[in-house]
């Protein structure tokens, strides 16, 4: 998918307002402050890279039930060890000039200073559920981004392939801790004894 296709007119609705913002003419020129202000007031998920804003697709029902299942499972685990897991929309700064919106993001200590109010400036683990409109966004682009951000573990849930891939960061590069399919338990590298049934994730309702 091209940048132009990802950045078509963005609808920002306020009280009595129905404004459409065409992002394309200013791609490459948006400031971080403009991106933050725009995403503060948009119902859409927006990501930002060096002056360009990308509009993410609206989550589907299937996407949301998978996200909810993992949120509850991870929350039940990390609250016992003093951590916290939160869910989109919540901006994550990859580096200066780059922001992503993971489906889930987690730190193992709730008082981690990277956990900022307006956006996080790091995380220990992030989860993305692959969107069918552009699978490479989650499997290739964000894999590189989250490695750049130093995030220790990245989960990629791929409903169409019926897999869960868990990547662990080693020397700044992700390696496959495991690619788990139906009938298997996806085992975290970072979270010790935490695992989750792939069937339960994919069949969440």
Residue frames as a rotation matrix with the C-alpha (Angstrom) as fourth column:
UNK 1
0.580 0.815 0.000 0.00
0.815 -0.580 0.000 0.00
0.000 0.000 -1.000 0.00
UNK 2
-0.208 -0.677 0.706 1.36
0.638 -0.641 -0.427 3.41
0.742 0.362 0.565 -0.94
UNK 3
-0.829 -0.146 -0.540 1.74
0.522 -0.550 -0.652 6.36
-0.202 -0.822 0.532 1.42
UNK 4
-0.835 0.551 0.008 -0.94
-0.490 -0.749 0.447 8.21
0.252 0.369 0.895 -0.52
UNK 5
-0.133 0.814 -0.565 -3.40
-0.025 0.567 0.823 5.36
0.991 0.124 -0.055 0.03
UNK 6
-0.264 -0.042 -0.964 -2.60
0.883 0.392 -0.259 5.35
0.388 -0.919 -0.067 3.75
UNK 7
-0.724 -0.171 -0.668 -3.08
0.515 -0.779 -0.359 9.11
-0.459 -0.604 0.652 4.12
UNK 8
-0.478 0.655 0.585 -6.33
0.534 -0.312 0.786 9.90
0.698 0.688 -0.200 2.40
UNK 9
-0.204 0.434 0.878 -8.78
-0.373 -0.863 0.340 12.38
0.905 -0.258 0.338 3.90
UNK 10
-0.766 -0.111 -0.634 -8.97
0.524 0.463 -0.714 12.18
0.373 -0.879 -0.297 7.66
UNK 11
0.152 0.892 0.426 -12.25
0.123 -0.444 0.887 12.96
0.981 -0.082 -0.177 9.37
UNK 12
-0.861 -0.375 -0.344 -11.89
0.407 -0.102 -0.908 14.71
0.306 -0.921 0.241 12.70
UNK 13
0.025 0.981 0.191 -15.22
0.396 -0.185 0.899 15.09
0.918 0.053 -0.393 14.40
UNK 14
-0.972 -0.182 -0.147 -15.87
0.210 -0.398 -0.893 17.54
0.104 -0.899 0.425 17.20
UNK 15
-0.343 0.901 -0.266 -19.13
0.553 -0.035 -0.832 18.85
-0.759 -0.433 -0.486 18.62
UNK 16
0.623 0.716 -0.316 -21.20
0.126 -0.491 -0.862 19.89
-0.772 0.497 -0.396 15.63
UNK 17
0.060 -0.712 -0.700 -18.14
-0.827 -0.428 0.364 19.51
-0.558 0.557 -0.615 13.40
UNK 18
0.725 0.120 0.678 -17.62
0.231 0.886 -0.403 17.31
-0.649 0.448 0.615 10.36
UNK 19
0.523 -0.616 -0.589 -14.23
-0.756 -0.655 0.014 18.44
-0.394 0.438 -0.808 9.08
UNK 20
0.875 -0.346 0.339 -12.21
0.448 0.844 -0.295 16.46
-0.184 0.410 0.893 6.57
UNK 21
0.456 -0.818 -0.351 -8.48
-0.575 -0.572 0.585 17.08
-0.679 -0.065 -0.731 6.58
UNK 22
0.965 -0.238 -0.105 -6.58
0.042 0.541 -0.840 16.08
0.257 0.807 0.532 3.46
UNK 23
0.694 -0.720 -0.004 -3.18
0.053 0.045 0.998 14.98
-0.718 -0.692 0.069 4.75
UNK 24
0.544 -0.508 0.667 -1.49
0.804 0.543 -0.243 14.40
-0.239 0.669 0.704 1.43
UNK 25
0.722 -0.296 0.625 -0.41
0.254 -0.727 -0.638 17.94
0.644 0.620 -0.449 0.43
UNK 26
0.564 -0.496 0.661 1.50
-0.762 -0.620 0.185 18.41
0.318 -0.608 -0.727 3.69
UNK 27
0.970 -0.235 -0.057 3.10
0.240 0.912 0.331 14.96
-0.026 -0.335 0.942 3.95
UNK 28
0.143 -0.989 0.027 6.64
0.870 0.113 -0.479 15.37
0.471 0.092 0.877 5.16
UNK 29
-0.442 -0.269 0.856 5.85
0.063 -0.961 -0.270 18.78
0.895 -0.065 0.442 6.66
UNK 30
0.678 0.734 0.033 3.72
-0.009 -0.036 0.999 17.92
0.735 -0.678 -0.018 9.69
UNK 31
-0.334 -0.762 0.555 5.42
-0.661 -0.231 -0.714 18.71
0.672 -0.605 -0.427 12.99
UNK 32
-0.756 0.027 -0.654 5.36
0.409 0.799 -0.441 16.46
0.510 -0.601 -0.615 16.04
UNK 33
-0.871 0.438 -0.224 3.23
-0.040 -0.516 -0.855 19.06
-0.490 -0.736 0.467 17.83
UNK 34
-0.361 0.762 -0.538 0.70
-0.932 -0.284 0.224 19.07
0.018 0.582 0.813 14.98
UNK 35
-0.425 0.160 -0.891 0.60
-0.195 0.945 0.263 15.27
0.884 0.286 -0.371 14.95
UNK 36
-0.887 0.066 -0.456 0.05
0.446 0.370 -0.815 15.12
0.115 -0.927 -0.358 18.71
UNK 37
-0.708 0.661 -0.249 -2.70
-0.446 -0.691 -0.569 17.76
-0.548 -0.292 0.784 18.55
UNK 38
-0.295 0.605 -0.739 -4.39
-0.876 0.139 0.462 16.01
0.382 0.784 0.489 15.63
UNK 39
-0.472 0.092 -0.877 -4.27
0.084 0.995 0.060 12.57
0.877 -0.045 -0.477 17.23
UNK 40
-0.978 0.182 -0.100 -5.56
0.071 -0.159 -0.985 14.06
-0.195 -0.970 0.143 20.50
UNK 41
-0.396 0.866 -0.306 -8.81
-0.568 -0.493 -0.659 14.95
-0.721 -0.087 0.687 18.68
UNK 42
-0.355 0.231 -0.906 -9.22
-0.860 0.299 0.413 12.19
0.366 0.926 0.093 16.11
UNK 43
0.507 0.581 0.637 -11.28
-0.728 0.684 -0.044 9.03
-0.461 -0.441 0.770 16.36
UNK 44
0.892 -0.264 -0.367 -8.81
-0.104 0.669 -0.736 7.33
0.440 0.695 0.569 14.02
UNK 45
0.634 -0.773 -0.027 -5.49
0.387 0.287 0.876 5.78
-0.669 -0.566 0.481 14.97
UNK 46
0.931 -0.364 0.011 -2.66
-0.214 -0.572 -0.792 7.89
0.294 0.735 -0.610 13.55
UNK 47
0.532 -0.843 -0.072 1.03
0.684 0.379 0.624 7.12
-0.499 -0.381 0.778 13.32
UNK 48
0.956 -0.202 -0.212 3.83
-0.254 -0.932 -0.257 9.54
-0.146 0.300 -0.943 12.51
UNK 49
0.374 -0.893 0.250 7.23
0.794 0.448 0.410 9.31
-0.478 0.045 0.877 10.82
UNK 50
-0.548 -0.814 -0.191 9.43
0.597 -0.541 0.592 12.33
-0.585 0.210 0.783 10.15
UNK 51
-0.774 0.255 -0.579 6.68
-0.379 -0.920 0.102 14.72
-0.507 0.298 0.809 9.10
UNK 52
-0.604 0.583 -0.543 4.29
-0.461 0.301 0.835 12.19
0.650 0.755 0.087 7.54
UNK 53
-0.440 0.583 0.683 1.05
-0.743 0.191 -0.642 11.00
-0.505 -0.790 0.349 9.16
UNK 54
-0.848 0.178 -0.499 -0.38
-0.190 0.777 0.600 7.56
0.494 0.604 -0.626 8.45
UNK 55
-0.105 0.904 0.414 -4.06
-0.994 -0.098 -0.038 6.75
0.006 -0.415 0.910 9.02
UNK 56
-0.952 -0.240 0.190 -4.55
-0.261 0.961 -0.093 3.20
-0.161 -0.138 -0.977 10.30
UNK 57
-0.512 0.807 -0.293 -7.60
-0.091 0.288 0.953 1.13
0.854 0.515 -0.074 9.35
UNK 58
0.031 0.629 0.777 -10.53
-0.963 -0.189 0.192 0.97
0.268 -0.754 0.600 11.74
UNK 59
-0.865 -0.377 0.331 -10.22
-0.468 0.843 -0.263 -2.21
-0.180 -0.383 -0.906 13.86
UNK 60
-0.291 0.754 -0.588 -12.61
-0.416 0.454 0.788 -5.04
0.862 0.474 0.182 13.03
UNK 61
0.653 0.600 0.462 -14.70
-0.710 0.274 0.649 -7.02
0.263 -0.751 0.605 15.48
UNK 62
0.835 -0.371 -0.407 -12.25
0.359 0.927 -0.108 -9.95
0.417 -0.057 0.907 15.19
UNK 63
-0.145 -0.925 0.352 -9.30
0.241 -0.378 -0.894 -7.69
0.960 -0.045 0.277 15.84
UNK 64
-0.122 0.141 0.982 -10.93
-0.738 -0.675 0.005 -6.26
0.664 -0.724 0.187 18.95
UNK 65
0.871 0.460 0.170 -11.93
-0.452 0.619 0.643 -9.57
0.191 -0.637 0.747 20.53
UNK 66
0.504 -0.790 -0.348 -8.38
0.610 0.611 -0.504 -10.89
0.611 0.041 0.790 20.07
UNK 67
-0.330 -0.624 0.708 -7.00
-0.044 -0.739 -0.672 -7.68
0.943 -0.253 0.217 21.56
UNK 68
0.296 0.535 0.791 -9.38
-0.825 -0.273 0.494 -7.90
0.481 -0.799 0.361 24.51
UNK 69
0.939 0.049 -0.339 -8.51
0.071 0.941 0.331 -11.54
0.335 -0.335 0.881 25.18
UNK 70
0.120 -0.983 -0.138 -4.79
0.678 0.183 -0.712 -10.82
0.726 -0.009 0.688 25.25
UNK 71
-0.212 -0.129 0.969 -5.30
-0.410 -0.888 -0.208 -7.69
0.887 -0.441 0.136 27.34
UNK 72
0.665 0.555 0.500 -7.15
-0.681 0.174 0.711 -9.65
0.308 -0.813 0.493 30.04
UNK 73
0.850 -0.379 -0.366 -4.65
0.406 0.914 -0.002 -12.54
0.335 -0.147 0.931 29.94
UNK 74
-0.130 -0.960 0.246 -1.61
0.515 -0.278 -0.811 -10.28
0.847 0.022 0.531 30.17
UNK 75
-0.001 0.195 0.981 -3.23
-0.597 -0.787 0.156 -8.07
0.802 -0.586 0.118 32.81
UNK 76
0.915 0.403 0.032 -3.94
-0.278 0.569 0.774 -11.07
0.293 -0.717 0.632 35.04
UNK 77
0.532 -0.794 -0.295 -0.26
0.766 0.599 -0.232 -11.98
0.361 -0.103 0.927 34.87
UNK 78
-0.270 -0.812 0.517 1.52
0.485 -0.578 -0.656 -8.63
0.831 0.074 0.551 35.07
UNK 79
0.387 0.414 0.824 -0.54
-0.474 -0.678 0.562 -7.22
0.791 -0.608 -0.066 37.92
UNK 80
0.971 -0.049 -0.234 0.95
0.210 0.645 0.735 -9.98
0.115 -0.762 0.637 40.08
UNK 81
0.171 -0.983 -0.062 4.51
0.985 0.172 -0.013 -8.85
0.023 -0.059 0.998 39.29
UNK 82
0.062 -0.088 -0.994 3.84
0.493 -0.863 0.107 -5.12
-0.868 -0.497 -0.011 39.54
UNK 83
-0.894 -0.396 0.211 3.57
0.352 -0.328 0.877 -4.37
-0.278 0.858 0.432 35.83
UNK 84
-0.017 0.906 -0.422 0.91
-0.147 -0.420 -0.896 -2.84
-0.989 0.047 0.140 33.63
UNK 85
-0.765 -0.091 0.638 -0.50
0.595 0.277 0.754 -3.53
-0.246 0.956 -0.158 30.17
UNK 86
-0.152 0.699 -0.699 -2.52
-0.166 -0.715 -0.679 -0.94
-0.974 0.013 0.225 28.24
UNK 87
-0.133 0.303 0.944 -4.21
0.840 0.539 -0.055 -0.83
-0.525 0.786 -0.326 24.86
UNK 88
-0.907 -0.168 0.387 -4.67
0.390 -0.682 0.619 1.41
0.160 0.712 0.684 21.83
UNK 89
0.580 -0.534 0.615 -5.11
0.321 -0.544 -0.775 4.25
0.749 0.647 -0.144 21.43
UNK 90
0.851 -0.467 -0.241 -1.91
0.050 -0.385 0.922 5.11
-0.523 -0.796 -0.305 23.29
UNK 91
0.842 -0.518 -0.149 1.03
-0.325 -0.268 -0.907 6.56
0.430 0.812 -0.394 21.43
UNK 92
0.686 -0.726 0.056 4.48
0.453 0.486 0.748 5.02
-0.570 -0.487 0.661 21.68
UNK 93
0.733 -0.519 -0.440 7.51
-0.658 -0.704 -0.265 7.10
-0.172 0.484 -0.858 20.70
UNK 94
0.877 -0.476 0.065 9.98
0.468 0.818 -0.333 4.98
0.105 0.323 0.941 18.76
UNK 95
-0.335 -0.929 -0.156 12.52
0.928 -0.354 0.116 7.81
-0.163 -0.106 0.981 18.55
UNK 96
-0.332 0.186 -0.925 12.46
0.008 -0.980 -0.200 11.54
-0.943 -0.074 0.323 18.02
UNK 97
-0.465 0.206 -0.861 10.15
-0.825 -0.454 0.337 12.09
-0.321 0.867 0.380 15.05
UNK 98
-0.567 0.303 -0.766 8.50
-0.355 0.749 0.560 8.66
0.743 0.590 -0.317 15.01
UNK 99
-0.519 0.516 0.681 5.38
-0.748 0.112 -0.654 7.40
-0.414 -0.849 0.328 16.82
UNK 100
-0.747 0.372 -0.552 3.48
-0.084 0.770 0.632 4.12
0.660 0.518 -0.544 16.58
UNK 101
-0.111 0.797 0.594 0.17
-0.990 -0.140 0.003 2.92
0.085 -0.587 0.805 18.06
UNK 102
-0.918 -0.242 -0.313 0.62
-0.234 0.970 -0.065 -0.70
0.320 0.013 -0.947 19.22
UNK 103
0.036 0.955 -0.294 -2.49
-0.104 0.296 0.949 -2.73
0.994 -0.004 0.110 19.89
UNK 104
0.953 0.150 -0.264 -1.11
0.240 0.163 0.957 -3.55
0.187 -0.975 0.119 23.35
UNK 105
0.075 -0.967 0.245 1.95
-0.128 -0.253 -0.959 -2.28
0.989 0.040 -0.143 25.21
UNK 106
0.895 0.211 -0.393 3.38
0.262 0.465 0.846 -3.47
0.361 -0.860 0.361 28.51
UNK 107
-0.076 -0.921 0.383 6.01
-0.591 -0.268 -0.761 -2.62
0.803 -0.284 -0.524 31.10
UNK 108
0.014 0.036 -0.999 6.97
0.456 0.889 0.038 -5.06
0.890 -0.456 -0.004 33.82
UNK 109
-0.602 -0.126 -0.789 7.16
0.777 -0.324 -0.540 -2.26
-0.187 -0.938 0.293 36.40
UNK 110
0.399 0.878 0.264 4.20
0.908 -0.419 0.020 0.11
0.128 0.231 -0.964 36.62
UNK 111
0.747 -0.162 -0.645 6.52
0.175 -0.888 0.426 2.88
-0.641 -0.431 -0.635 37.83
UNK 112
-0.047 -0.755 0.653 8.74
0.944 0.180 0.277 2.61
-0.327 0.630 0.705 34.75
UNK 113
-0.208 -0.061 -0.976 9.73
0.134 -0.990 0.033 6.20
-0.969 -0.124 0.214 33.86
UNK 114
-0.990 -0.117 0.077 9.13
0.084 -0.056 0.995 5.49
-0.112 0.992 0.065 30.16
UNK 115
-0.261 0.964 0.041 5.42
0.948 0.249 0.196 5.39
0.179 0.090 -0.980 31.00
UNK 116
-0.987 -0.092 -0.131 4.54
0.105 -0.990 -0.092 9.02
-0.121 -0.104 0.987 30.31
UNK 117
-0.341 0.933 -0.116 1.05
0.102 -0.086 -0.991 10.48
-0.934 -0.350 -0.066 30.44
UNK 118
0.259 0.484 -0.836 0.67
-0.712 -0.489 -0.504 11.75
-0.653 0.726 0.218 26.87
UNK 119
0.742 -0.084 -0.665 2.69
-0.454 0.667 -0.590 9.01
0.493 0.740 0.457 25.22
UNK 120
0.825 -0.518 0.225 5.08
0.153 0.588 0.794 6.29
-0.544 -0.621 0.565 26.28
UNK 121
0.517 -0.728 -0.450 8.75
-0.856 -0.439 -0.273 6.64
0.001 0.526 -0.850 25.40
UNK 122
-0.632 -0.654 -0.417 9.42
-0.659 0.736 -0.154 2.92
0.408 0.177 -0.896 25.50
UNK 123
0.577 0.759 0.301 7.97
-0.815 0.514 0.267 -0.43
0.048 -0.400 0.915 26.56
UNK 124
-0.358 -0.666 0.655 9.11
-0.653 0.679 0.334 -3.93
-0.667 -0.308 -0.678 27.46
UNK 125
-0.730 0.227 0.644 6.62
0.481 0.841 0.248 -5.77
-0.486 0.491 -0.723 25.24
UNK 126
-0.414 0.674 -0.612 4.24
-0.746 -0.637 -0.195 -4.78
-0.521 0.376 0.766 22.44
UNK 127
-0.434 0.408 0.803 1.57
0.473 0.862 -0.183 -6.72
-0.767 0.300 -0.567 20.58
UNK 128
-0.527 0.366 -0.767 0.24
-0.764 -0.600 0.238 -6.15
-0.373 0.711 0.596 17.08
UNK 129
0.006 0.615 0.789 -2.67
0.268 0.759 -0.593 -7.98
-0.963 0.215 -0.161 15.47
UNK 130
-0.846 -0.503 0.177 -1.98
0.283 -0.142 0.949 -8.13
-0.452 0.853 0.262 11.75
UNK 131
0.042 0.836 -0.547 -4.34
-0.349 -0.501 -0.792 -6.01
-0.936 0.224 0.270 9.65
UNK 132
0.164 0.048 0.985 -5.35
0.666 0.731 -0.146 -7.65
-0.727 0.681 0.088 6.36
UNK 133
0.965 0.238 -0.112 -5.11
0.089 -0.697 -0.711 -4.34
-0.247 0.676 -0.694 4.46
UNK 134
0.529 -0.849 0.002 -1.31
-0.525 -0.329 -0.785 -4.26
0.667 0.414 -0.619 4.76
UNK 135
0.950 -0.090 -0.298 0.29
0.266 0.736 0.623 -7.22
0.163 -0.671 0.723 6.60
UNK 136
0.123 -0.990 0.067 3.83
0.753 0.049 -0.656 -5.94
0.646 0.131 0.752 6.02
UNK 137
0.251 0.012 0.968 3.09
-0.392 -0.913 0.113 -2.94
0.885 -0.408 -0.225 8.24
UNK 138
0.756 0.143 0.639 3.05
-0.655 0.190 0.732 -5.29
-0.017 -0.971 0.237 11.24
UNK 139
0.918 -0.333 0.218 5.36
0.303 0.940 0.159 -8.07
-0.257 -0.080 0.963 10.06
UNK 140
0.211 -0.873 0.440 8.16
0.901 -0.002 -0.435 -6.02
0.380 0.488 0.786 8.49
UNK 141
0.040 -0.205 0.978 7.93
0.104 -0.973 -0.208 -2.28
0.994 0.110 -0.018 9.18
UNK 142
0.662 0.280 0.695 6.94
-0.595 -0.368 0.715 -2.43
0.456 -0.887 -0.077 12.83
UNK 143
0.844 -0.480 -0.238 9.36
0.534 0.794 0.291 -5.29
0.050 -0.373 0.927 13.45
UNK 144
-0.089 -0.913 0.398 12.16
0.759 -0.321 -0.567 -2.89
0.645 0.251 0.722 12.47
UNK 145
0.099 0.194 0.976 10.62
-0.254 -0.944 0.213 0.01
0.962 -0.269 -0.044 14.41
UNK 146
0.909 0.331 0.252 10.17
-0.314 0.147 0.938 -1.83
0.274 -0.932 0.238 17.68
UNK 147
0.530 -0.822 -0.209 13.69
0.839 0.545 -0.015 -3.23
0.126 -0.167 0.978 17.45
UNK 148
-0.187 -0.581 0.792 14.96
0.418 -0.777 -0.471 0.32
0.889 0.244 0.388 16.91
UNK 149
0.353 0.438 0.826 13.06
-0.516 -0.645 0.563 1.38
0.780 -0.626 -0.002 20.04
UNK 150
-0.677 -0.728 0.111 14.78
-0.517 0.363 -0.775 -1.34
0.524 -0.582 -0.622 22.07
UNK 151
0.247 0.844 0.477 11.54
-0.969 0.207 0.135 -3.17
0.015 -0.495 0.869 22.95
UNK 152
-0.520 -0.677 0.521 12.56
-0.741 0.661 0.119 -6.54
-0.425 -0.324 -0.845 24.35
UNK 153
-0.744 0.310 0.592 9.66
0.373 0.928 -0.017 -8.60
-0.555 0.208 -0.806 23.04
UNK 154
-0.536 0.569 -0.623 7.28
-0.801 -0.576 0.163 -8.20
-0.266 0.587 0.765 20.10
UNK 155
-0.491 0.490 0.721 4.25
0.286 0.872 -0.397 -10.40
-0.823 0.011 -0.568 19.53
UNK 156
-0.702 0.331 -0.631 2.69
-0.710 -0.392 0.585 -10.62
-0.054 0.859 0.510 16.07
UNK 157
-0.356 0.695 0.625 -0.76
0.069 0.686 -0.724 -12.22
-0.932 -0.214 -0.292 16.04
UNK 158
-0.814 -0.002 -0.581 -1.67
-0.569 -0.202 0.798 -13.23
-0.118 0.979 0.163 12.49
UNK 159
-0.088 0.866 0.492 -5.33
-0.507 0.387 -0.770 -14.34
-0.857 -0.317 0.405 12.31
UNK 160
0.622 0.369 -0.690 -5.24
-0.778 0.197 -0.596 -15.21
-0.084 0.908 0.410 8.60
UNK 161
-0.122 -0.749 -0.651 -2.16
-0.619 0.570 -0.540 -17.41
0.776 0.337 -0.534 9.00
UNK 162
0.849 0.512 -0.132 -3.43
-0.173 0.504 0.846 -18.72
0.500 -0.696 0.516 12.35
UNK 163
0.116 -0.878 -0.464 -0.07
0.754 0.382 -0.535 -18.05
0.647 -0.287 0.706 13.99
UNK 164
0.998 -0.055 0.030 1.45
-0.061 -0.761 0.646 -16.11
-0.013 -0.646 -0.763 16.86
UNK 165
0.316 -0.948 0.036 5.07
0.555 0.154 -0.817 -15.07
0.769 0.278 0.575 16.41
UNK 166
0.966 -0.113 -0.234 7.06
0.154 -0.480 0.864 -14.04
-0.210 -0.870 -0.446 19.48
UNK 167
0.460 -0.822 0.335 10.24
0.353 -0.177 -0.919 -12.11
0.815 0.541 0.209 18.74
UNK 168
0.771 -0.322 -0.549 12.99
0.528 -0.158 0.835 -11.50
-0.356 -0.933 0.048 21.30
UNK 169
0.891 -0.437 0.124 15.53
-0.301 -0.772 -0.560 -8.70
0.340 0.461 -0.819 20.98
UNK 170
0.623 -0.783 -0.003 19.20
0.581 0.460 0.671 -9.70
-0.524 -0.419 0.741 20.90
UNK 171
-0.439 -0.886 -0.149 21.93
0.601 -0.413 0.684 -7.16
-0.668 0.211 0.714 20.16
UNK 172
-0.511 0.286 -0.810 19.38
-0.381 -0.921 -0.085 -4.78
-0.770 0.265 0.580 18.68
UNK 173
-0.626 0.285 -0.726 17.84
-0.687 0.241 0.686 -7.34
0.371 0.928 0.045 16.29
UNK 174
0.235 0.784 0.574 14.75
-0.892 0.409 -0.194 -9.51
-0.387 -0.466 0.796 16.70
UNK 175
-0.841 -0.322 -0.434 15.11
-0.456 0.854 0.250 -13.27
0.291 0.408 -0.865 16.53
UNK 176
0.122 0.948 -0.295 12.22
-0.564 0.311 0.765 -15.73
0.817 0.073 0.572 16.57
UNK 177
-0.588 -0.144 0.796 11.65
-0.781 0.356 -0.513 -17.06
-0.209 -0.923 -0.322 20.06
UNK 178
-0.722 0.357 0.592 8.88
0.322 0.932 -0.169 -19.08
-0.612 0.069 -0.788 18.46
UNK 179
-0.641 0.661 -0.390 6.20
-0.728 -0.363 0.582 -19.24
0.243 0.657 0.714 15.78
UNK 180
-0.853 0.356 0.382 3.21
-0.037 0.688 -0.725 -20.92
-0.521 -0.633 -0.573 17.36
UNK 181
-0.706 0.631 -0.321 0.18
-0.435 -0.030 0.900 -22.38
0.558 0.775 0.295 15.61
UNK 182
0.301 0.928 0.221 -3.09
-0.837 0.146 0.527 -24.02
0.457 -0.343 0.821 16.51
UNK 183
0.809 0.077 -0.583 -2.83
0.144 0.935 0.325 -26.67
0.570 -0.347 0.745 19.18
UNK 184
-0.154 -0.949 -0.276 0.20
0.740 0.074 -0.668 -24.95
0.654 -0.307 0.691 20.74
UNK 185
0.722 0.221 -0.655 0.88
0.637 -0.582 0.505 -22.64
-0.270 -0.782 -0.561 23.66
UNK 186
0.440 -0.574 0.690 2.62
0.264 -0.652 -0.711 -19.39
0.858 0.495 -0.135 22.76
UNK 187
0.547 -0.351 -0.760 5.35
0.835 0.161 0.526 -19.01
-0.062 -0.923 0.381 25.37
UNK 188
0.941 -0.225 0.255 6.80
-0.195 -0.971 -0.138 -15.62
0.278 0.080 -0.957 26.28
UNK 189
0.152 -0.962 -0.224 10.57
0.618 0.270 -0.739 -15.23
0.771 -0.026 0.636 26.56
UNK 190
-0.470 -0.349 0.811 10.35
-0.185 -0.859 -0.477 -12.07
0.863 -0.374 0.339 28.67
UNK 191
0.045 0.674 0.737 7.54
-0.882 -0.321 0.346 -13.00
0.470 -0.665 0.580 31.07
UNK 192
-0.625 -0.422 0.657 8.95
-0.742 0.583 -0.331 -16.20
-0.244 -0.694 -0.677 32.51
UNK 193
-0.861 0.278 0.425 6.22
0.232 0.960 -0.156 -18.80
-0.452 -0.036 -0.891 32.83
UNK 194
-0.075 0.889 -0.452 3.54
-0.428 -0.439 -0.790 -16.86
-0.900 0.134 0.414 30.92
UNK 195
-0.985 -0.107 0.135 1.97
0.079 0.419 0.905 -18.67
-0.154 0.902 -0.404 28.00
UNK 196
-0.200 0.953 -0.228 -1.33
-0.614 -0.303 -0.729 -18.53
-0.764 -0.006 0.646 26.15
UNK 197
-0.186 0.238 0.953 -3.22
0.504 0.856 -0.115 -20.98
-0.843 0.460 -0.279 23.96
UNK 198
-0.955 -0.174 -0.239 -3.11
-0.119 -0.515 0.849 -19.97
-0.271 0.839 0.471 20.30
UNK 199
-0.589 0.806 0.064 -6.53
0.635 0.412 0.653 -21.57
0.499 0.425 -0.755 19.78
UNK 200
0.056 0.640 -0.766 -7.99
0.941 -0.290 -0.174 -19.51
-0.334 -0.711 -0.619 22.63
UNK 201
-0.503 -0.311 -0.806 -6.55
0.100 -0.948 0.303 -16.31
-0.858 0.072 0.508 21.15
UNK 202
-0.991 0.028 -0.129 -7.71
-0.132 -0.136 0.982 -16.97
0.010 0.990 0.139 17.58
UNK 203
-0.487 0.856 -0.174 -11.16
0.569 0.462 0.681 -18.23
0.663 0.232 -0.712 18.63
UNK 204
-0.833 0.172 -0.526 -11.89
0.385 -0.504 -0.773 -15.44
-0.398 -0.846 0.354 21.11
UNK 205
-0.305 0.822 0.481 -15.46
0.720 -0.131 0.681 -14.19
0.623 0.554 -0.552 20.87
